[in-house]
Structures are given as structure tokens and as C-alpha cells.
Amino acid sequence: FTLIGRTLLTILLRLGSNPAQKPTRVAGLSVPDPWAKKILTENEINDINKIKSLEAKIQKVASRFASKEAVSKALGTGFSNGLKFKHFEVFYDHFGRPEIVISDFVRKRFFKSGEKLNAVLTISNEKDLTIALVTLVQLKLLSSDLVISFTNSKKEIFGAHLSFFRAF
């Protein structure tokens, strides 16, 4: 295995966490109240309205609130400079893993063109407390003239010009 070339790659990890006391009620989620409208997107409200159990609804609201607070802390701003709760959307994949979508507004406002950004979210729910941890992974590829080749007894099996993280 041979690694030749110059590569300037910056990987920046930003962490944000937030504990949230679970609310004692989820008032008006079927007819969203002002608090729910401020915190949750329409997709999130629709998702929560599908849940029958009041306890599960409370857990999902607290999870989304804690997650959005955590990502705002990972950005280093909190909810200032025009940042709003609706700039983030939390959903759950088919395995039940939470994921967070960061809006284009946030990407354009806080990151330069060409920077790749991925957010990793984990949520823990206890009886009266929800904790969310967000890791923002920011990649900046400054140069991509790296060549990797794998060789076997001086016979080249693979040589390629590598471009990093196109699908990231």
C-alpha cells in the first residue's frame, strides 16, 4: 500500500449537549399551541400527533427540544443571530434512530461553500429527564491531489486519483 501526494484536510468536531426536564403535559399538540409552534416543525407535529400514548408524546417533544438546543450549542451560538428552533428537524429512521436535519439557512449562515457537514445525534430518556448529544462533523478539503495505490509484488492492482467525501 502506497500513499503519495499532498492532502490538506481539516476535520472539526463540535459537540453540544442539553438536558431537558420533561414537561408534565403536552397541551394542544393536536391543535398546536404557541410553544409547540415555536419549537416544532409541521412534520414533527404531524409525527407526534400519530402517537397515541401521552407519555410517548411527552418523550418525543422533550427529545426534539433537547436535540435542537444541543445542536445550537454545538454551533457555538445558542439561539441567536437569527437561529430558530425550526431551522432543525428531528426524525427517526426505520430502526428508531434519531437523526437531525440542518436547514440550508444554517448551512449557508455558519459554514462556507465546499464544507461538508454531518450531524450525529443521540438521545437518552429517563423518567423525568431527556438528554441529547449532538456531534457536528465539519470537513474542509483544501487539496485533493492525493494518489493511493495498492501494489502486489511490484504489480499495480489499483491506482486512482482520490476525491474525498463526495457522498458525505
Residue pairs with C-beta under 8 A, 6 or more apart in sequence:
1 148
1 149
1 150
1 151
2 148
2 149
2 150
2 151
3 146
3 148
4 146
4 147
4 148
4 149
5 145
5 146
5 147
6 143
6 145
6 146
7 141
7 143
7 144
7 145
7 146
7 164
8 141
8 142
8 143
9 139
9 140
9 141
9 142
9 164
10 138
10 139
10 140
10 142
11 137
11 138
11 139
12 136
12 137
12 138
12 139
12 140
13 135
13 136
13 137
13 138
14 74
14 75
14 76
14 135
14 136
14 138
15 74
15 133
15 134
15 135
15 136
16 69
16 70
16 71
16 72
16 73
16 74
16 75
16 133
16 134
16 136
17 70
17 73
17 131
17 132
17 133
17 134
18 66
18 67
18 69
18 70
18 73
18 131
18 132
19 66
19 129
19 130
19 131
20 62
20 65
20 66
20 69
20 129
20 130
20 131
20 132
21 62
21 128
21 129
22 58
22 59
22 62
22 128
22 129
22 130
23 58
23 61
23 62
24 58
25 58
26 36
26 48
26 54
26 57
26 58
26 61
27 33
28 36
29 36
29 45
29 48
29 49
29 57
29 61
30 49
32 40
32 45
36 45
36 61
38 85
38 86
39 61
39 64
39 65
39 68
39 85
40 48
40 61
40 64
40 85
40 86
41 86
41 89
43 89
43 91
44 64
44 89
44 90
44 91
47 60
47 91
48 57
48 60
48 61
51 57
51 60
59 125
59 130
62 125
62 130
63 90
63 98
63 123
63 125
63 130
63 132
64 90
65 85
65 130
66 123
66 130
66 131
66 132
67 88
67 90
67 98
67 100
67 121
67 123
67 132
67 134
68 85
68 88
68 90
68 100
69 79
69 132
70 121
70 132
70 133
70 134
71 88
71 100
71 102
71 119
71 121
71 134
71 136
72 78
72 79
72 83
72 88
73 134
74 119
74 134
74 135
74 136
75 83
75 106
75 110
75 136
77 83
77 110
79 85
81 109
82 105
82 109
83 106
83 109
86 103
87 102
87 103
87 105
87 106
88 100
88 101
88 102
88 103
88 106
89 100
89 101
89 103
90 98
90 99
90 100
90 101
90 121
91 98
91 99
91 101
92 98
92 99
93 99
98 121
98 122
98 123
99 119
99 121
100 119
100 121
100 134
102 117
102 119
107 117
111 117
111 138
112 140
114 140
114 141
115 138
115 139
115 140
116 138
116 139
116 140
116 141
116 165
116 168
117 136
117 137
117 138
117 139
118 136
118 137
118 168
119 134
119 135
119 136
119 137
120 134
120 135
120 137
121 132
121 133
121 134
122 132
122 133
123 130
123 131
123 132
123 133
124 130
124 131
124 132
139 164
139 165
139 168
141 164
141 165
144 162
144 163
144 164
145 161
146 161
146 162
146 164
147 159
147 160
147 161
147 162
148 158
148 159
148 160
148 162
149 156
149 158
149 159
149 160
150 156
150 157
150 158
151 157
